[in-house]
């Protein structure tokens, strides 16, 4: 019987005091919300009033030009080398009806098979572009060329690997004579 009476007293005391526990939890919740709003307000007030962003439609074009595959051992394209007279190059990226971008440089002095790896940075994205490359001798004679077809580009990075075609000089006789009869 003592347990029954104690159980009833405890239940009654808990029900009576339960109201105050709810109030205490509600007050704590309100204090936490006020603190969170104060932190948010501080962060907003400390940030700049305007933000600036720069958006550019440009890409990097990686272009690799390999020596003429015919200028090496037959059936072994890894032996292809640049022409012995090659001295410098000029690679042009031309947009249809628009801007051109040019990269120039020197080739190694010794005959090499190392491909030219060039990067055109920050060129416009979109439209059709055509790539033209020329390999020149020291006297600026065109000894090899590459001309690609117009390609549409809309990516942020483009990679192209191409081989060029060597231009061989036709041999001429040392002395060419003409006979004229009057």
C-alpha positions in Angstrom: 0.0 0.0 0.0 2.8 2.4 0.7 4.1 1.8 -2.8 0.7 2.6 -4.3 0.4 5.8 -2.3 3.9 6.8 -3.2 3.3 6.1 -6.9 0.1 8.3 -6.8 2.0 11.1 -5.1 4.9 10.9 -7.6 2.5 10.9 -10.6 0.6 13.9 -9.2 3.8 15.8 -8.4 5.2 15.1 -11.9 2.0 16.2 -13.6 2.0 19.4 -11.5 5.6 20.2 -12.3 5.5 19.1 -16.0 4.0 22.4 -16.9 7.1 24.3 -15.6 9.5 21.9 -17.5 7.8 22.7 -20.8 8.1 26.4 -20.0 11.8 26.1 -19.3 12.4 24.2 -22.5 10.4 26.8 -24.5 12.4 29.6 -23.0 15.7 27.8 -23.8 14.6 27.3 -27.4 13.7 31.0 -27.7 17.2 32.0 -26.4 18.9 29.7 -28.9 16.8 31.2 -31.8 17.7 34.8 -30.7 21.4 33.8 -30.6 21.2 32.3 -34.1 19.5 35.4 -35.5 22.2 37.6 -33.9 24.9 35.5 -35.6 23.2 35.7 -39.0 22.6 39.4 -38.7 26.3 39.9 -37.9 27.4 37.9 -40.9 25.1 39.8 -43.2 26.2 43.1 -41.9 29.9 42.2 -42.3 29.7 41.1 -45.9 30.0 43.5 -48.8 26.9 45.0 -50.2 27.7 44.0 -53.8 29.5 41.1 -55.3 31.2 41.1 -58.6 31.7 38.1 -60.9 33.6 37.8 -64.2 32.2 35.5 -66.8 34.2 34.8 -69.9 33.4 32.5 -72.8 36.9 31.4 -73.6 38.8 28.2 -73.9 42.3 26.8 -74.1 43.1 25.0 -77.4 45.8 22.4 -77.2 47.2 21.6 -80.6 49.8 18.9 -81.3 51.5 18.8 -84.7 53.4 15.7 -85.7 56.0 15.3 -88.4 55.0 13.9 -91.8 54.5 10.1 -91.4 55.9 9.6 -94.9 59.2 11.1 -93.8 60.5 8.1 -91.9 60.9 4.4 -92.3 58.0 2.7 -94.2 55.5 1.1 -91.8 57.1 2.7 -88.7 55.4 6.1 -88.0 57.5 6.6 -84.9 60.6 7.3 -87.0 59.0 10.3 -88.8 61.1 13.4 -88.4 60.8 17.1 -89.3 62.4 18.1 -92.6 66.2 18.7 -92.3 65.8 22.3 -93.6 63.0 23.2 -91.1 63.8 26.2 -89.0 60.7 27.8 -87.6 56.9 27.4 -87.6 53.8 29.5 -87.6 50.4 28.1 -86.5 47.2 30.1 -87.1 43.8 29.6 -85.6 41.2 31.4 -87.7 37.6 31.8 -86.9 35.1 31.8 -89.7 34.4 35.4 -90.5 36.4 36.7 -87.5 39.5 36.8 -85.5 42.8 35.0 -86.0 45.3 33.9 -83.4 48.9 33.1 -84.3 51.7 31.3 -82.5 55.3 31.3 -83.9 58.5 29.6 -82.8 61.7 27.9 -83.7 62.1 24.2 -84.3 65.1 22.3 -82.9 68.4 22.7 -84.9 68.9 19.0 -85.2 66.4 16.7 -87.0 63.8 15.7 -84.5 60.7 13.6 -84.2 59.3 15.5 -81.2 55.8 16.8 -82.0 55.0 20.5 -81.5 52.7 20.9 -78.5 51.2 24.3 -78.6 48.5 25.9 -76.5 46.3 28.9 -77.6 45.0 30.4 -74.3 41.8 32.3 -73.8 40.5 32.1 -77.4 36.7 32.4 -77.9 34.4 29.5 -77.5 31.9 28.7 -80.2 31.8 29.2 -83.9 33.9 27.4 -86.6 37.6 27.5 -86.5 40.3 26.4 -88.9 43.9 25.6 -88.0 46.7 26.2 -90.4 50.3 25.4 -89.7 53.4 26.1 -91.8 56.9 24.8 -91.3 59.5 27.1 -92.9 63.2 26.9 -93.7 65.6 29.6 -92.6 65.1 31.4 -95.8 61.3 31.3 -95.2 60.6 28.6 -97.8 57.5 26.7 -96.9 58.8 23.1 -96.5 55.7 21.6 -94.8 52.1 22.5 -94.1 48.9 21.5 -92.3 45.4 22.9 -93.0 42.5 21.6 -91.1 38.8 21.8 -92.0 36.5 24.3 -90.2 35.4 22.7 -87.0 32.7 23.9 -84.6 33.9 24.3 -81.0 31.8 24.9 -77.9 33.8 23.3 -75.1 36.0 25.0 -72.6 39.1 23.0 -73.7 39.8 21.4 -77.0 42.6 19.1 -78.0 43.7 18.4 -81.6 46.4 16.1 -82.8 47.4 16.4 -86.5 50.1 15.4 -88.8 51.5 17.8 -91.5 52.5 17.2 -95.1 56.0 17.8 -96.2 56.5 19.8 -99.4 59.4 18.4 -101.4 61.3 20.6 -103.8 61.4 19.2 -107.3 64.9 18.9 -108.6 65.8 21.1 -111.6 68.7 20.5 -113.9 71.6 22.8 -113.2 71.4 24.4 -116.5 68.2 24.7 -118.5 68.6 26.0 -122.1 66.1 27.1 -124.6 66.6 27.2 -128.3 65.0 29.9 -130.3 65.0 29.7 -134.1 64.3 32.9 -136.0 
